[in-house]
Structure formats: structure tokens, C-alpha cells
Amino acid sequence: MHVLVRDNNVDQALRVLKKKMQREGVFREMKQRRSYEKPSERKTREKSEAIRRARKLARKQAIREGLLPAPPKKKPFERKPPLPEIKARTE
């Protein structure tokens, strides 16, 4: 995996690297390998993951075909205008 560091901007390169690793599933695999997983547990986990993926795919397909309503769109975050400044009394 390669990440280019542009203009000595290491922070941005780290962000890009983390995003690539997240997409590849490296963090998930590291978490799973922390402790031993019995083969039977591994089978059940992989089976449940496959079922979850199949359900997600079927749900997306049904939404595309119009059989299910699409989930409501999220509203973009709107910042509130700043409060007016109150001048302090000087007595």
C-alpha cells in the first residue's frame, strides 16, 4: 500500500493511509486476531456475515426496483447564527 506525502503534509498522508486501511479491512482483521477464535466460532461468524451481506444486497435491489421505499434523506447540518453581543454596563 502506497501513500504519497505532498508538501511535507504528514497529517493528510496519515488520514489517507487510515482511510485506505479501513477500506481494506485491516483494522477489523487486527481486532479479530487479538485472541484465538475456534474454528466453529469462525464458521458461525463468517456465515452470519454472509447472511448480512446478502440481506443488504437484497434490500438495495428491492429499493432500486421500487418494491421498498427509500430511506429518508438526512438533512445537512445547519449552523445556528451567532448570538448578538450584549454590551456590559459600566457604572
N, C-alpha and C positions, 0 to 999 in steps of 0.2 A: 504494500500500500504506500503510495507516494503523496506527499502534501508539499506544495511549493510555498516557501516563505517569501512574501513580497514586501519590499521596502523595510526589511527587518521587523515586520509586524508578527511577532511570535504568538500574540494572543489570538489573532484572527486565524493563524495556522492551526493552533490548538483546537479552536472551535470547529474548524473544518474537519480535523482529524477525529474529534469526538463524534461528530455527526456521521462520518463515514463508518466508524466502528459500530455505532448504534445501528445503522442501516444493515451492516453485515451480520449483526447478532453476536458480536464478540463479547459484550458485557453480559448478555444472557447466558452464554456458554461458560464464562468465567464463574458466574454465580452458581451454575449447576455443578461445576467441577470442584467446588469448595469441599463438598463431602461426597462420600461414596453413595451411589444410587444402585439399588438392587436391580437386576435385570427385569424382574416382574414389575417393579415400580416404573422403570424406564418404558416398558411396553405400554402400561396404562397411561402414562403421561403423553407419549407420542400418539397414542390412539385418540386421547381427548383433544390434543392439539389439532389432529387431522379432522376430527369432527367439527371443531370450532371453525377451522378454515373453510370446510365445506358449507357450513351453515352461513358463514359470512358471504361466501361466493353466491350461494342460492338467494340470499336476501338482496344482494346488489343486483342480481339478474332479475329478480321479481320487481324491484323498483324501476329498473330500466324498461321492463316490459309493461309497466303501468299496473301491475297486479297489487302492489303495495304503495301506500302514499309515501312520498319522500319525507325524510325527517325535516323538521323546521330549521330554517337557516339561522345561524347565530348572528345577533346584531353586533356590529363593530363597537368597540369600546369608545365611549364619548367622554371626554374630559369636561368637568364642570367648569364654568368660568370662575376666575378667582374672585374672592370676596372683596368688596370695596374697603379701602383702608380707612380706619377711624382715627381721626386726629385726637391726640391726648390733650386734655385741658392743662393749661399751665396757669397756676394761681399764685 
